Amino acid sequence: MRESDSHDPMKIKAEKIRELIAALNQVIEAALQEEKQHEALLGTVDDMYSKSARNLVHYTAFRKFDLRSTQKKLRNLGLTRFANAEGHVLASLTNTRHILQNLIRDDGDVALKSHLSIKKGKRLLAKNTKALLGYRSKGRRVRIMVTQPTAAAYDYQMVLQMVKNGMNCARVNCAHDTPEVWLKIIENVRRAAKASGKNVKIAMDLAGPKIRTGRITPGPKIRKFTPEKDVTGNIVQPAEIVLVPRIDEFSLPNTLAVAPNDLAKLDLNDTFTFTDTRDKTRKLKIIALNDNEAIAHCYETSYIGTGTELHSTNQPLEKIIVGELPPIEQALILRKGDVFTVVKEDVEGIPALIDEDGKVIQKALISCQLPEVFDDITSGDRILFDDGKIEGVITEVGKSAFDIRITLAKEKGSRLKAEKGMNFPNTNLGISGLTKKDRKDLAFVAKHADIVNFSFVNSKRDVEELHEELKKHGAFNELDVILKIETKFAVDNLSEILLAAMRSRFIGVMIARGDLAVETGWDTIGRVQEEILLLCGAAHVPVVWATQVLENLAKKGLPSRSEITDTMAALQAECIMLNKGPYINRAIVLLNTILSDMEENHDKKEIMLPKMERLLKSEK
């Protein structure tokens, strides 16, 4: 630059723009070189993923640069900052370069033809999402996947309501129930979809090598009913007891099972006396009769167990016997500093035995459901339980047991229950994604489902193993695959996992946030989620946002404030998964409403700008 130009604003601006063009040229060249280096691998993907695979390779090269300074300079010129460029990397780079060249009337190298335009990149993602998850619902882009409870096998009306409320995909978890139950659930979903004129996809989760705590000695089969009292001890609301013909683990806690024949004989205002489990005499009165249920009121705290006899006081029906109740779920109470034992043998867990002086006579004990864990752990390894609520360090390792010293728990002790997750965030357990059970279940999945959700995928080898199994069942190009990303190893290998998966039919990714947060750390889970979304966006692979979405609402009937804002964040994905609970249909309705209301304001993570109006309209 000549000295006379040093104070010329236009000359300075042109020089800055040339620097930007040079920076973009460097990135473009790196992306093209990366494509050349991966040419052999790119030749193995299915034709329908050819452009997506190349774009993914371009994106990985793009992200090897620190572009923050370039982004700020482009922002100051009112141009793109590449924040939404993952689905069309070369197009965004070359288009931006072309605009910069026009700003300084530079007719330089502008002729590079991009592999994928911005519009076509978005269309590819929309096309892949439709193929994997079915048609979108009216008024919203994001699909809703719903985990089916056991009751869905027997309660068609509940399933029908799910479909009517907006469910696009039904998830059946092979970790629970039996093939007979799975088939009944699927038949009810397909029947409800047909009756509603909708296409509802069936996705089945392979259980995978989930590392969970084993059984704990069950508690008594009792339910407690307590009337509501005011601060002076006066009853303001009696305890409500609902008599039904059958209950299961998802039935509301105020239900009791009685024989259907006895239920049919009940009349309004019938009264019964009974002796509760504490030998207290109590009374209840039938105050309402509905389809297949009777509602009774009780004005005193009562403990009712399996086999409790309800004796009639005013009708020929002599007595009603309370049917089987689920046992009270027991837990081990663990405090910071406690040492307890995890064993390989499948035995019932027991709490610690403590003498009168507070000395531990026998340590608490619980089993681990995956014996292979014992082959790779060493003393000093970290271990977390129940989504990181309890943390410890392994202090001693034997062939069939290891001891843990608790380093993190609630001040008054944390409760560790059966079937809770165990994570070893710093230990490479080397466990394959497919277990013997998975291979057996895959025969059913290939025959009855539209999608297989592949749990515990860690590497491209796991994907290749799944492909081999699908070929054995003739389902390699018949069954779509959703990859569940739930370990830090899967995050580290995600790019190569996606490229390996692209050799088959339509694929998706599920962000299993519970396990993932424990594995990667609570302080980094937000950034990890964002990176997964970006990589999948680059590959035009739809993402399922899973774990604890509206969980309080589904389980307890009332959402927390944080759940609502979490749902807003999930708009970045193509599908949101809801877990089962007594109030699941209420959760589907609210989620459908939120997604429909926000659709015009969001396109994935991009905020759209409709005409601004008052956020809240006053009531007239």
C-alpha positions as CSV (number, residue, x, y, z in Angstrom):
1,M,0.0,0.0,0.0
2,R,1.4,3.4,-1.0
3,E,1.9,6.0,1.8
4,S,-0.7,8.2,0.2
5,D,-3.2,5.4,0.5
6,S,-2.6,4.9,4.2
7,H,-5.3,7.4,5.2
8,D,-7.8,6.6,2.4
9,P,-10.8,4.8,4.1
10,M,-11.9,3.2,0.8
11,K,-8.4,1.8,0.2
12,I,-8.2,0.5,3.8
13,K,-11.6,-1.2,3.5
14,A,-10.7,-2.8,0.2
15,E,-7.5,-4.2,1.7
16,K,-9.4,-5.6,4.6
17,I,-11.9,-7.3,2.2
18,R,-9.0,-8.8,0.3
19,E,-7.7,-10.3,3.6
20,L,-11.1,-11.8,4.2
21,I,-11.2,-13.3,0.6
22,A,-7.7,-14.8,1.2
23,A,-8.9,-16.3,4.5
24,L,-11.9,-17.9,2.8
25,N,-9.8,-19.2,-0.1
26,Q,-7.7,-21.0,2.5
27,V,-10.7,-22.7,4.0
28,I,-12.2,-23.6,0.6
29,E,-8.9,-25.1,-0.5
30,A,-8.7,-27.1,2.7
31,A,-12.2,-28.4,2.2
32,L,-11.5,-29.5,-1.3
33,Q,-8.2,-31.2,-0.2
34,E,-10.1,-33.1,2.6
35,E,-12.6,-34.3,0.0
36,K,-9.7,-35.7,-2.2
37,Q,-8.2,-37.5,0.8
38,H,-11.5,-39.2,1.6
39,E,-12.4,-40.1,-2.0
40,A,-12.2,-43.8,-1.4
41,L,-14.3,-43.7,1.7
42,L,-16.9,-41.4,0.1
43,G,-17.2,-44.0,-2.7
44,T,-18.6,-46.5,-0.2
45,V,-21.7,-44.5,0.9
46,D,-25.1,-45.0,-0.7
47,D,-25.8,-42.8,-3.7
48,M,-28.6,-41.0,-1.9
49,Y,-26.0,-39.8,0.7
50,S,-23.2,-38.9,-1.8
51,K,-23.7,-35.1,-1.5
52,S,-24.3,-35.3,2.3
53,A,-21.2,-37.3,2.9
54,R,-19.1,-34.8,0.9
55,N,-20.6,-31.9,2.8
56,L,-19.8,-33.6,6.1
57,V,-16.2,-34.0,5.0
58,H,-16.1,-30.3,4.0
59,Y,-17.6,-29.3,7.3
60,T,-14.9,-31.2,9.3
61,A,-12.2,-29.4,7.3
62,F,-14.1,-26.1,7.9
63,R,-14.1,-26.6,11.6
64,K,-10.3,-27.2,11.8
65,F,-10.0,-23.4,11.4
66,D,-10.6,-20.8,14.2
67,L,-13.0,-18.5,12.3
68,R,-14.0,-16.2,15.1
69,S,-12.0,-13.2,13.9
70,T,-13.3,-13.8,10.3
71,Q,-16.9,-14.1,11.6
72,K,-16.7,-10.7,13.4
73,K,-15.3,-9.0,10.3
74,L,-18.1,-10.4,8.2
75,R,-20.6,-9.4,10.7
76,N,-19.4,-5.8,10.6
77,L,-20.0,-5.9,6.8
78,G,-23.6,-7.2,7.4
79,L,-22.7,-10.6,5.9
80,T,-23.2,-14.2,7.0
81,R,-21.1,-15.4,9.9
82,F,-21.5,-19.1,8.9
83,A,-23.5,-19.8,12.1
84,N,-26.0,-21.8,10.0
85,A,-23.7,-23.0,7.3
86,E,-23.2,-26.6,8.3
87,G,-25.7,-28.0,5.8
88,H,-24.1,-26.3,2.8
89,V,-20.5,-25.4,3.6
90,L,-18.9,-24.8,0.2
91,A,-22.0,-22.9,-1.0
92,S,-21.8,-20.5,2.0
93,L,-18.1,-20.0,1.6
94,T,-18.1,-19.4,-2.2
95,N,-21.2,-17.2,-2.1
96,T,-19.7,-15.1,0.6
97,R,-16.4,-14.8,-1.3
98,H,-18.3,-13.8,-4.4
99,I,-20.1,-11.0,-2.5
100,L,-16.8,-9.8,-1.1
101,Q,-15.3,-9.7,-4.6
102,N,-18.2,-7.7,-5.9
103,L,-17.8,-5.2,-3.1
104,I,-14.3,-4.3,-4.4
105,R,-15.1,-5.1,-8.0
106,D,-12.6,-7.9,-8.1
107,D,-13.2,-10.3,-11.0
108,G,-10.9,-12.9,-9.5
109,D,-11.5,-16.6,-8.9
110,V,-15.3,-16.7,-8.5
111,A,-16.2,-19.6,-10.7
112,L,-15.9,-22.5,-8.3
113,K,-19.2,-24.4,-8.5
114,S,-20.4,-25.5,-5.1
115,H,-21.4,-29.1,-4.6
116,L,-24.6,-28.2,-2.8
117,S,-26.6,-25.0,-2.7
118,I,-28.0,-23.6,0.5
119,K,-31.6,-24.4,-0.6
120,K,-30.7,-27.9,-1.7
121,G,-28.9,-28.6,1.6
122,K,-32.1,-27.7,3.5
123,R,-34.2,-29.8,1.1
124,L,-31.9,-32.8,1.7
125,L,-32.4,-32.6,5.5
126,A,-36.2,-32.2,5.0
127,K,-36.3,-35.2,2.6
128,N,-34.3,-37.4,4.9
129,T,-36.4,-36.4,7.9
130,K,-39.6,-37.3,6.1
131,A,-38.2,-40.6,4.9
132,L,-37.1,-41.6,8.5
133,L,-39.8,-40.1,10.7
134,G,-42.8,-39.8,8.4
135,Y,-44.9,-36.9,7.4
136,R,-44.8,-33.7,9.5
137,S,-47.9,-32.8,11.4
138,K,-49.9,-29.8,10.3
139,G,-48.4,-26.6,11.6
140,R,-45.1,-27.9,12.9
141,R,-41.8,-29.2,11.5
142,V,-40.6,-31.1,14.5
143,R,-41.9,-34.6,15.0
144,I,-43.0,-36.1,18.3
145,M,-41.7,-39.6,19.4
146,V,-43.5,-41.2,22.4
147,T,-42.2,-44.1,24.5
148,Q,-44.9,-46.7,24.9
149,P,-45.7,-48.0,28.4
150,T,-46.8,-51.6,29.0
151,A,-50.4,-50.4,29.3
152,A,-50.3,-49.5,25.6
153,A,-50.6,-53.2,24.8
154,Y,-54.0,-53.4,26.6
155,D,-55.4,-49.8,26.5
156,Y,-56.2,-49.0,22.9
157,Q,-58.0,-45.8,23.8
158,M,-54.9,-44.4,25.4
159,V,-52.9,-45.2,22.3
160,L,-55.6,-43.7,20.0
161,Q,-55.5,-40.5,22.1
162,M,-51.7,-40.3,21.7
163,V,-52.1,-40.4,17.9
164,K,-54.8,-37.9,17.9
165,N,-52.8,-35.6,20.2
166,G,-49.9,-35.5,17.8
167,M,-47.6,-38.5,18.1
168,N,-45.7,-39.1,14.9
169,C,-43.5,-42.0,16.0
170,A,-44.1,-44.7,18.7
171,R,-41.0,-46.0,20.6
172,V,-41.0,-49.5,22.0
173,N,-38.1,-50.3,24.3
174,C,-36.8,-53.9,24.0
175,A,-35.2,-53.5,27.5
176,H,-38.7,-54.0,28.9
177,D,-41.6,-56.4,28.5
178,T,-41.7,-59.3,26.1
179,P,-42.2,-59.9,22.3
180,E,-45.8,-60.7,23.0
181,V,-46.3,-57.4,24.7
182,W,-44.4,-55.5,22.0
183,L,-46.6,-57.0,19.3
184,K,-49.8,-56.0,21.0
185,I,-48.4,-52.4,21.4
186,I,-47.5,-52.3,17.7
187,E,-50.9,-53.6,16.7
188,N,-52.6,-50.9,18.8
189,V,-50.5,-48.2,17.3
190,R,-51.1,-49.3,13.7
191,R,-54.8,-49.6,14.4
192,A,-55.0,-46.2,16.0
193,A,-53.0,-44.6,13.1
194,K,-55.3,-46.2,10.5
195,A,-58.4,-45.0,12.4
196,S,-57.0,-41.5,12.5
197,G,-55.8,-41.4,8.9
198,K,-52.2,-40.9,10.0
199,N,-48.8,-42.5,9.3
200,V,-47.2,-43.3,12.7
201,K,-43.7,-44.9,12.5
202,I,-42.7,-47.7,14.9
203,A,-39.2,-47.4,16.4
204,M,-37.8,-50.1,18.6
205,D,-34.8,-49.6,20.9
206,L,-32.3,-52.4,21.2
207,A,-31.5,-52.6,24.9
208,G,-27.7,-52.5,24.3
209,P,-25.1,-53.2,27.0
210,K,-26.7,-50.9,29.5
211,I,-24.7,-50.9,32.8
212,R,-27.3,-50.8,35.6
213,T,-27.6,-51.6,39.2
214,G,-29.3,-55.0,40.0
215,R,-32.1,-56.0,42.2
216,I,-32.8,-54.8,45.7
217,T,-34.7,-56.7,48.3
218,P,-38.3,-55.6,47.6
219,G,-40.4,-53.7,50.2
220,P,-43.9,-54.5,51.4
221,K,-46.8,-54.4,49.0
222,I,-48.6,-51.5,50.6
223,R,-50.0,-48.2,49.6
224,K,-50.5,-45.2,52.0
225,F,-53.6,-43.0,51.7
226,T,-53.6,-39.7,53.6
227,P,-56.4,-37.0,53.8
228,E,-55.3,-33.4,53.3
229,K,-55.4,-31.3,56.4
230,D,-55.0,-27.6,57.1
231,V,-52.5,-26.0,59.6
232,T,-54.9,-26.7,62.5
233,G,-55.2,-30.4,61.7
234,N,-58.7,-30.2,60.3
235,I,-59.4,-32.3,57.2
236,V,-60.0,-30.2,54.1
237,Q,-59.9,-33.0,51.5
238,P,-60.4,-36.8,52.2
239,A,-58.0,-39.3,50.8
240,E,-59.2,-40.4,47.4
241,I,-59.0,-44.2,46.6
242,V,-59.7,-45.4,43.1
243,L,-60.8,-49.0,42.7
244,V,-59.8,-50.5,39.3
245,P,-59.7,-54.0,37.8
246,R,-55.9,-54.0,37.2
247,I,-52.9,-51.9,38.1
248,D,-49.3,-51.9,36.9
249,E,-46.1,-49.9,37.5
250,F,-47.6,-46.8,35.7
251,S,-50.9,-46.8,37.5
252,L,-51.6,-43.7,39.6
253,P,-50.5,-44.2,43.3
254,N,-54.0,-43.8,44.6
255,T,-55.4,-46.9,42.8
256,L,-56.2,-50.3,44.3
257,A,-57.0,-53.4,42.2
258,V,-60.2,-55.4,42.9
259,A,-61.8,-58.2,41.0
260,P,-63.8,-57.0,38.0
261,N,-66.9,-58.9,39.2
262,D,-66.8,-57.2,42.5
263,L,-66.2,-53.8,40.9
264,A,-69.4,-54.3,38.8
265,K,-71.5,-54.9,41.9
266,L,-70.6,-51.6,43.6
267,D,-73.3,-48.9,44.1
268,L,-73.0,-45.2,44.9
269,N,-72.8,-44.6,48.7
270,D,-71.7,-48.2,49.5
271,T,-69.5,-48.1,52.6
272,F,-66.8,-50.6,53.7
273,T,-64.8,-51.0,56.9
274,F,-61.3,-52.6,56.9
275,T,-58.4,-53.2,59.2
276,D,-55.2,-51.6,57.8
277,T,-51.7,-53.0,58.0
278,R,-51.3,-51.3,61.5
279,D,-54.4,-53.0,62.8
280,K,-56.3,-49.7,62.7
281,T,-60.0,-49.8,61.9
282,R,-60.9,-47.6,58.9
283,K,-63.8,-46.8,56.7
284,L,-64.3,-45.8,53.1
285,K,-67.3,-44.7,51.1
286,I,-68.0,-45.0,47.3
287,I,-68.7,-41.4,46.0
288,A,-68.6,-41.9,42.2
289,L,-68.8,-44.7,39.6
290,N,-67.1,-44.4,36.2
291,D,-66.3,-46.8,33.4
292,N,-64.2,-49.6,35.0
293,E,-63.5,-47.7,38.2
294,A,-65.1,-46.7,41.5
295,I,-63.9,-43.6,43.5
296,A,-64.0,-43.8,47.3
297,H,-63.2,-41.4,50.1
298,C,-61.4,-42.2,53.3
299,Y,-61.1,-39.6,56.2
300,E,-58.3,-41.2,58.1
301,T,-54.7,-42.1,57.2
302,S,-54.7,-45.7,56.0
303,Y,-52.1,-48.3,55.0
304,I,-53.7,-50.8,52.6
305,G,-51.8,-53.9,51.4
306,T,-52.3,-56.8,49.1
307,G,-55.1,-59.0,50.5
308,T,-56.7,-56.4,52.7
309,E,-60.4,-57.2,53.2
310,L,-63.0,-54.5,52.7
311,H,-66.1,-55.5,54.5
312,S,-69.5,-54.1,53.3
313,T,-71.7,-52.4,55.9
314,N,-74.9,-51.9,53.8
315,Q,-75.2,-54.4,50.9
316,P,-75.3,-58.2,50.3
317,L,-71.7,-58.2,48.9
318,E,-69.9,-59.4,52.0
319,K,-66.4,-58.3,51.3
320,I,-63.9,-57.2,48.6
321,I,-60.3,-58.4,48.7
322,V,-57.6,-56.0,47.5
323,G,-55.6,-57.5,44.6
324,E,-51.9,-57.6,44.0
325,L,-50.1,-54.3,44.6
326,P,-46.5,-53.5,43.4
327,P,-44.0,-53.7,46.2
328,I,-42.6,-50.4,47.6
329,E,-39.4,-49.6,45.8
330,Q,-36.5,-49.9,48.2
331,A,-33.2,-48.1,48.0
332,L,-29.7,-48.1,49.5
333,I,-29.0,-44.9,51.5
334,L,-25.4,-43.7,50.6
335,R,-23.6,-40.8,52.2
336,K,-20.3,-39.1,51.4
337,G,-17.4,-41.3,52.8
338,D,-19.4,-44.5,52.8
339,V,-17.8,-47.6,51.3
340,F,-20.1,-50.2,49.7
341,T,-19.7,-53.2,47.4
342,V,-20.8,-54.0,43.8
343,V,-20.8,-57.7,43.0
344,K,-20.9,-59.7,39.7
345,E,-23.4,-62.3,41.0
346,D,-27.1,-61.6,40.5
347,V,-28.2,-61.2,44.1
348,E,-30.6,-58.9,45.8
349,G,-29.0,-55.7,47.1
350,I,-29.1,-55.0,50.9
351,P,-28.4,-51.9,53.0
352,A,-25.5,-51.7,55.3
353,L,-25.8,-53.2,58.8
354,I,-24.8,-50.9,61.6
355,D,-24.5,-51.7,65.3
356,E,-25.6,-49.6,68.2
357,D,-22.3,-47.6,68.2
358,G,-22.8,-46.7,64.6
359,K,-20.1,-49.1,63.4
360,V,-20.6,-50.8,60.0
361,I,-20.9,-54.5,60.6
362,Q,-21.6,-55.3,56.9
363,K,-21.2,-53.0,54.0
364,A,-24.2,-52.2,51.7
365,L,-24.2,-54.4,48.6
366,I,-25.7,-54.2,45.1
367,S,-25.1,-56.2,41.9
368,C,-24.2,-55.0,38.5
369,Q,-26.3,-56.2,35.5
370,L,-23.3,-56.3,33.1
371,P,-20.6,-58.7,34.3
372,E,-18.2,-57.7,31.5
373,V,-17.5,-54.5,33.4
374,F,-15.3,-56.4,35.9
375,D,-12.8,-57.2,33.2
376,D,-11.7,-53.6,32.6
377,I,-12.0,-51.5,35.7
378,T,-9.1,-50.7,38.0
379,S,-8.6,-49.1,41.4
380,G,-8.9,-45.3,41.1
381,D,-11.5,-45.3,38.3
382,R,-14.4,-42.9,38.8
383,I,-18.0,-44.3,38.9
384,L,-21.3,-42.5,38.8
385,F,-24.8,-43.7,39.6
386,D,-28.3,-42.6,38.6
387,D,-27.3,-39.9,36.0
388,G,-24.5,-38.6,38.2
389,K,-26.5,-38.0,41.3
390,I,-24.1,-40.2,43.3
391,E,-20.4,-40.3,42.5
392,G,-17.6,-42.5,43.9
393,V,-14.1,-43.8,43.4
394,I,-13.2,-47.5,43.1
395,T,-10.9,-48.4,46.0
396,E,-10.5,-52.2,45.7
397,V,-11.1,-54.6,42.8
398,G,-11.5,-58.4,42.9
399,K,-12.6,-61.0,40.4
400,S,-16.2,-60.9,41.3
401,A,-16.6,-57.6,43.3
402,F,-15.3,-54.2,43.8
403,D,-15.5,-51.6,46.6
404,I,-16.5,-47.9,46.1
405,R,-15.9,-44.9,48.3
406,I,-18.7,-42.3,47.9
407,T,-17.3,-38.9,47.1
408,L,-20.6,-37.1,46.1
409,A,-24.0,-37.5,47.7
410,K,-26.7,-35.5,49.3
411,E,-25.9,-34.2,52.8
412,K,-28.4,-36.5,54.4
413,G,-27.7,-39.4,52.0
414,S,-28.7,-40.2,48.5
415,R,-31.0,-43.1,47.6
416,L,-29.7,-45.7,45.1
417,K,-32.4,-47.9,43.6
418,A,-32.5,-50.9,41.4
419,E,-32.2,-50.4,37.6
420,K,-30.2,-47.2,37.9
421,G,-27.5,-46.4,35.4
422,M,-23.8,-46.9,36.2
423,N,-21.2,-44.8,34.3
424,F,-17.5,-45.2,34.1
425,P,-16.6,-41.9,32.3
426,N,-12.8,-42.4,32.3
427,T,-12.8,-46.1,31.6
428,N,-12.8,-47.6,28.1
429,L,-14.8,-50.7,28.7
430,G,-14.5,-52.0,25.1
431,I,-18.1,-53.3,25.2
432,S,-19.7,-53.9,21.8
433,G,-22.9,-52.2,20.8
434,L,-24.8,-55.5,20.2
435,T,-25.4,-58.0,23.0
436,K,-26.8,-61.5,22.6
437,K,-30.2,-60.2,23.6
438,D,-30.0,-57.5,20.9
439,R,-29.2,-60.0,18.2
440,K,-32.1,-62.1,19.3
441,D,-34.5,-59.1,19.5
442,L,-33.3,-57.8,16.1
443,A,-35.2,-60.7,14.4
444,F,-38.5,-59.3,15.9
445,V,-37.5,-55.7,15.2
446,A,-36.7,-56.4,11.5
447,K,-40.1,-58.0,11.0
448,H,-42.3,-55.5,12.8
449,A,-40.7,-52.1,13.1
450,D,-39.9,-49.2,10.7
451,I,-36.8,-48.1,12.7
452,V,-34.2,-49.7,14.9
453,N,-32.7,-47.4,17.6
454,F,-29.2,-48.6,18.1
455,S,-28.0,-48.2,21.7
456,F,-24.4,-47.7,22.9
457,V,-22.8,-47.1,19.5
458,N,-19.2,-46.1,20.0
459,S,-17.4,-46.6,16.7
460,K,-17.8,-47.3,13.0
461,R,-17.1,-51.0,13.8
462,D,-20.3,-51.0,15.9
463,V,-22.2,-49.7,12.9
464,E,-20.7,-52.3,10.6
465,E,-21.6,-55.0,13.1
466,L,-25.3,-53.8,13.0
467,H,-25.2,-53.8,9.2
468,E,-24.0,-57.4,9.2
469,E,-26.8,-58.5,11.5
470,L,-29.4,-56.6,9.4
471,K,-28.2,-58.4,6.3
472,K,-28.7,-61.8,8.0
473,H,-32.4,-60.8,8.5
474,G,-32.8,-59.4,5.0
475,A,-33.4,-55.9,6.5
476,F,-30.2,-54.0,5.5
477,N,-32.1,-51.8,3.0
478,E,-35.6,-52.3,4.7
479,L,-35.1,-51.1,8.3
480,D,-34.0,-47.5,9.0
481,V,-31.5,-46.8,11.8
482,I,-31.3,-44.2,14.6
483,L,-27.9,-44.1,16.3
484,K,-28.1,-43.3,20.0
485,I,-25.2,-41.1,21.0
486,E,-24.7,-41.7,24.8
487,T,-21.0,-41.9,25.4
488,K,-18.0,-39.6,25.0
489,F,-16.4,-42.2,22.7
490,A,-19.4,-41.9,20.4
491,V,-19.1,-38.1,20.4
492,D,-15.4,-38.3,19.5
493,N,-16.1,-40.7,16.7
494,L,-19.3,-39.2,15.4
495,S,-18.1,-38.2,12.0
496,E,-16.7,-41.6,11.1
497,I,-19.8,-43.2,12.6
498,L,-22.1,-41.2,10.3
499,L,-20.0,-42.0,7.2
500,A,-20.2,-45.7,8.1
501,A,-24.0,-45.5,8.7
502,M,-24.5,-43.8,5.3
503,R,-23.9,-47.1,3.6
504,S,-27.4,-48.2,4.4
505,R,-30.9,-46.7,4.3
506,F,-32.1,-43.6,6.0
507,I,-30.4,-42.8,9.3
508,G,-30.9,-40.5,12.3
509,V,-29.2,-39.6,15.5
510,M,-30.6,-39.6,19.0
511,I,-28.9,-37.4,21.6
512,A,-29.4,-39.4,24.8
513,R,-28.7,-36.5,27.1
514,G,-29.0,-38.3,30.4
515,D,-26.0,-40.7,29.9
516,L,-24.2,-38.2,27.7
517,A,-24.2,-35.5,30.4
518,V,-22.8,-38.0,32.9
519,E,-20.2,-39.2,30.5
520,T,-19.0,-35.8,29.2
521,G,-19.7,-33.7,32.3
522,W,-22.6,-31.5,33.2
523,D,-20.4,-28.4,32.5
524,T,-19.9,-29.4,28.9
525,I,-23.2,-31.1,27.9
526,G,-24.6,-27.9,26.3
527,R,-21.6,-27.5,24.0
528,V,-21.6,-31.3,23.2
529,Q,-25.2,-31.2,22.2
530,E,-24.5,-28.2,20.0
531,E,-21.6,-30.0,18.2
532,I,-23.7,-33.1,17.6
533,L,-26.4,-31.0,16.1
534,L,-23.9,-29.2,13.8
535,L,-22.3,-32.4,12.6
536,C,-25.6,-34.0,11.9
537,G,-26.7,-30.8,10.1
538,A,-23.6,-31.1,7.9
539,A,-24.6,-34.7,7.1
540,H,-28.3,-33.8,6.6
541,V,-29.1,-36.4,9.3
542,P,-32.2,-35.8,11.4
543,V,-31.7,-35.5,15.2
544,V,-34.0,-36.8,17.9
545,W,-33.8,-34.7,21.1
546,A,-34.3,-37.2,24.0
547,T,-34.2,-37.7,27.8
548,Q,-36.4,-35.8,30.3
549,V,-38.3,-33.6,27.9
550,L,-41.5,-32.6,29.9
551,E,-40.7,-35.4,32.3
552,N,-42.3,-33.8,35.3
553,L,-45.5,-33.2,33.3
554,A,-45.6,-36.8,32.0
555,K,-45.0,-38.3,35.5
556,K,-46.6,-35.9,37.9
557,G,-49.0,-33.9,35.8
558,L,-47.4,-30.5,36.1
559,P,-44.4,-29.2,34.1
560,S,-41.5,-27.3,35.6
561,R,-40.4,-23.9,34.2
562,S,-37.1,-25.3,33.1
563,E,-38.9,-28.0,31.1
564,I,-40.6,-25.4,29.0
565,T,-37.4,-23.6,28.1
566,D,-35.7,-26.9,27.4
567,T,-38.5,-27.7,25.0
568,M,-37.7,-24.4,23.2
569,A,-34.1,-25.5,22.8
570,A,-35.3,-28.8,21.3
571,L,-36.6,-26.8,18.3
572,Q,-33.1,-27.2,16.9
573,A,-33.8,-30.9,16.3
574,E,-36.1,-32.7,13.9
575,C,-37.9,-34.8,16.5
576,I,-38.5,-34.7,20.3
577,M,-38.9,-37.8,22.4
578,L,-41.2,-38.0,25.3
579,N,-40.9,-40.7,28.0
580,K,-43.8,-42.6,29.5
581,G,-45.8,-41.6,32.5
582,P,-49.4,-41.5,33.8
583,Y,-49.9,-38.0,32.2
584,I,-48.2,-38.7,28.9
585,N,-51.2,-37.5,26.8
586,R,-51.2,-34.2,28.7
587,A,-47.5,-33.9,27.8
588,I,-48.1,-34.7,24.1
589,V,-50.8,-32.0,23.9
590,L,-48.6,-29.3,25.5
591,L,-45.6,-30.2,23.4
592,N,-47.7,-30.1,20.2
593,T,-49.0,-26.7,21.2
594,I,-45.5,-25.3,22.0
595,L,-44.0,-26.6,18.7
596,S,-46.9,-25.3,16.6
597,D,-46.9,-21.9,18.2
598,M,-43.1,-21.5,17.8
599,E,-42.8,-22.9,14.3
600,E,-43.0,-19.5,12.6
601,N,-40.3,-18.0,14.8
602,H,-37.7,-20.7,14.5
603,D,-36.1,-22.7,11.6
604,K,-33.9,-25.1,13.6
605,K,-31.5,-22.8,15.5
606,E,-32.1,-19.8,13.2
607,I,-34.4,-17.2,14.7
608,M,-37.0,-16.0,12.1
609,L,-38.5,-12.5,12.3
610,P,-42.2,-12.3,11.7
611,K,-44.0,-9.0,12.3
612,M,-43.7,-8.2,16.0
613,E,-46.9,-8.1,17.9
614,R,-47.8,-7.9,21.5
615,L,-46.5,-11.1,23.2
616,L,-49.5,-11.3,25.6
617,K,-52.9,-10.0,24.6
618,S,-55.0,-8.6,27.4
619,E,-58.3,-10.3,28.1
620,K,-61.3,-8.3,27.1
